[in-house]
Amino acid sequence: MIHRVGERRASGEPPAVRVLGVDPGLSATGYAVVEGRGRAFAVLEAGTIRTEPGTVLPERLGQIHDVLAHTIAAYHPQAVAVEEVFLARNAPSAMGTAEVIGLVKFLARGRELRAFPPRQVKKWICGNGSAPKEQMLAMVKALVSADGAKMAKWSDHAGDAVAIALCAFFDGGLLR
């Protein structure tokens, strides 16, 4: 018997919920689809979309759009979670990231949208809003079940996207 995401199984097992987590950036956007069922989390896909700085902005945004739109079509997440821009010293970089966030919010239409500042992500994953990157990745790997070989290949951006997706679950209301 095939069970759809969000459908309660006869065994009383909680329904699965999928979240697309996005760590936005114009040069590197991390993304991950995390499926939660009760207190168990599995990473279905995680990767990094890289764009070249010399490429025109519409093309770069289009590359990011195409990968994320394909991922949404393939996995049908109920929610999209994105990291919000924090105060940046480099205004052009912050603007590029903000444009990617806008693209992600556009792609989230028809789904629940959650946005988290970086310190909140670190606090929920590690218990410390100033946790170093290494601690974040170690905690993410401890929280999810995923193929160890695939996890070893995750960029920091993909690992951050998994953490952002997990925050959507920890924020409440997704697993009923």
N, C-alpha and C positions, 0 to 999 in steps of 0.2 A: 504494500500500500504506500502511495506517495503522500507525504505531508507537506503542505505549503507553509511558508514562513508565516508565523503568527497564528497558526492553527493548533489548537490543543489536541494532544494525542490521547487515545483511549486510556493509556496507562496512567493518566493524570500528570504526565510530564508537562512542565510549563511550555508554552509556545516559544518558538525561536523568534528572535527579533534581530534584524540586521541594521547596522549603522555604518555609513561611509564617513570615515574620519579624514580630514584634510589639513595638512600643514602647508599653508600657502606661501608661495614665493615665486617670483617671476623667473628666476634662473633654475630653481629646483622646488617642485611641489611634491610633497609626500602625500600618499593616499593609502588607505587601508579599508577593507571591508571586514568588520568584526561581527560575528554572530554570537548572541548571548542567549543562553537558555538556563534560567535559574541563576546559579552562581558560577556557571561554566561559560567560558569565553573561548571562541576559536577564531583565528585569523583565516579568512577565506582567500584573501588576496592582499598583497602589500607591495608597493613599489614607489618609484620616484620618476617624475616627469621632468626632464631636463630640457631647457631651451637655451639657444645661443644668444649671448648679449648683442651681437651684431645684427640679429634678425629684427625686422620691423615689428612693432608692438602687436598689431592685429594678428600677425602670423604666430607669434609666441602665445598669445592668449588663445588662438585657435587650436594650437597643439595641446594646450592644457585642457581646453573644452572637450576636444575629441576623445581624449583618454578618459576623462571623468564621465562624460556622457555614455561612453561604451561600458564603463564599469557599472554605472547606474542601471543601464539596460540589461546587463548580464546578471546582476545580483539583486535587483529590486529592493534596495534598503528602505526601511520605513522612516529613517531619520538620517540627516546629514549634520555632522558636527565639524566646526571649523575653528581654528585658532584665530583670535582677533589680533589686530595690529597693536603693538605696544609702542610707547614713545621711542622713536628711532632717531639716531643722530644723523643718519643719511636720508634726507628728505626724498630724493629720487627713488631710492630703494624702497622706502616706506610707501611711496605712491604706487609703485609696481605691485607690491604685496597687497595694497588696498584694492587694486584693480582685480587681482586674482580672487580676493575675498568676495568682491561683487559678483564675479563670474560664478563662484561656488554657490552663493546665495541664489542666484538666478537658476542654476541647475537644481536647487533643492525644492523648487516649486512643486506643490502637491505633497510634500513630505514635511515632517517636523524638522525644524532647523534649530540647532543649538550652537552657541558661540561662547568660547572660553578664552580668557586672558592666559598668557603663558604661566604666570605664577600660580593660578588656580589649578592648571593641569598638573604642575609639579606637586602641588600640595595634595591633590587627590590621589596621585599615583604613588608618591614617596612619603607623604606626610610632612613635607618641607617645601615651601614655595621657592627656596633657593637651591634646591637639589642640583648637583652637577649632572651633566649629560650621561655619564657612565652609569650613575645610580638610576636615572630614569629608565635607560634601556634595560638594565638588569631587572628592575621591578616589572616593566612591561612584559618581559619574557617569562617572569614568574607567574604573572596573572593570566596568561593565555596559553592555550594549547595550539602549537603550530609545529611544523616540521623543523627540526633543529638546523638542518642544512640550509633551508630557506631563510630562517631567522638570522643565520650568520651572515647572509648576503644583504640584509636590510641596510639601507643607508640610515643616517641619523634622522633624515626627513621621514622615511617610511616608519621608523620606530616611533617618532613623534605623532604621526598620523594614527597609529594604533592607540597610543595614549589618549589622544583627543577623542577617538571613538569610544574608548572605555569611559571617559568622563561623561559622555552622554548617558551611559548606563548608570553610573554612580550618582548623577544629578537627579535621578528618580523619574518615575512615570513611564519608562519604556517597557520594563518587564512587569507584566501584571499577572 
